[in-house]
Amino acid sequence: MQQNKEKSPALVIEYTDAEEGFQGWLVIDTLDHNLCAGGLRVQPGLSRDRLAQMARNMTCKMRICGLRVDGAKSGIDYDPAAPGKKAAITRFMLAIRPYIMNRYSMGPDLNVDMAELESIGRELGLPSVKMAVASAQGFEQSYFSERYQILTQEIDGWPLGKVRVGYGVAVATLAVLDYLGVSHGQASVAIQGFGNLAKAAAFGLNRKGVRIMALADHEKCIVSENEHGLDIKHLLKTEGPLLPEKNFGTDVRVAAREEIFNIPCDVLIPAALEKTITEQVASDLQVKAVVPGANLAVTADADHLLHQRDIIVLPDLLSGSGGSISMEGLFSPKDHPAAIEILKHVDKRMAELVHQTLARSMAEKITPAQAALRTCAEIVLQPGARPYELKVKS
């Protein structure tokens, strides 16, 4: 797969809006299997090429997890703050509705949440924006709907559907800490971002006793000045993607958002936008590892420099695969699983994949990203197979 990283996607549907003139795209990276999956984003300046790159990354996520699913991405070049956002998404989704029905399992991405997508989907006569899973998995629609509702079950007050992707980033971070020999209770983490993914990562780490020393949104950074870290349970009560304006807790310093890159800690989690860890940022990081939550958060030059500095960088195709692994945990079992069982599946599979990737990186003297891509390239495709099916060890 490494040698095909820049290949053209198998299918691109280009949309031009008749009312406002903006463009949108559905990009399906490969057509090797019956199902493809990936999020829809709303972003000014979004391009076909950017979506193609992210769709390719989604394929890699599926491959490294051993899933019989292809990568896809969709989105519109549109201001998410514009009052016409919902109508714009609705018109775009109507245009690609046949693919949502039969092949494309849609999820949320930048500036879009799942409740928003499902609400629009129902308006368009879709039982779910993930209904393509039903036919690919061989489920009756009613049976699929029952199982899909498991995503609404709550764990410590958080719906599984909201927490599953960021929780995977947290588990990847824990696996890296284990690899480094750092106990969870003594570990320190900084998180760039305060959207749903970043919050879910903070939720998962806090459950394991990891100290989160700093958080940043796109306006500011808050830094704990005591050894216990930030009061994450309190901060996670904040609605929206911005940190609160006050009442951060005791011994908290407010700084510019860029300060998040200056925090000495064990792990930095960039969980906001792509290309935030540049070569310039990487040269000054005071961390032992970087575990990306956002797609394509670390540039290739930064990845190379951090490797030279003996700082572990997990590839986002691995650390960001919690959503894909959770779908395996949801749809593979013979009987309906409980929400906590799905998170346990993410715990087990993510830890296995992280340790395998880091071991290969060390053994072959290559970066973890190169190790992950080599693993992806070795996966045997299974056209026609069910997308999600747990392997039974003999």
Buried (B, 14 or more C-beta within 10 A) or exposed (E): BEEBEEEEBBBBBEBEBEEEEBBBBBBBBBEBBBBBBBBBBBBEEBEBEBBBBBBBBBBBBBBBBBBBBBBBBBBBBBBBEBEBBBBBBBBBBBBBBEBBBEBBBBBBBBBBBBEBBBEBBEEEEBBBBBBBBBBBBEBEEEEBBEBBEBBEBEBEEBBBBBBBBBBBBBBBBBBBBBBBEBEBEEBBBBBBBBBBBBBBBBBBBBBBEBBBBBBBBBEBBBBBEEEEBBBBEEBBEBEEBEBBEEEBBEEBEEBEBEBBBBBEBBBBBBBBBBBBBBBEBBEEBEBBBBBBBBBBBBBEEBBBBBBEEEBBBBBBBBBBBBBBBBBBBBBBBEEEBEBEEBBEBBBEBBBEBBBBBBEBBEEEEBBBBBBBBBBBBEBEEBEEEBBBBBEEEE
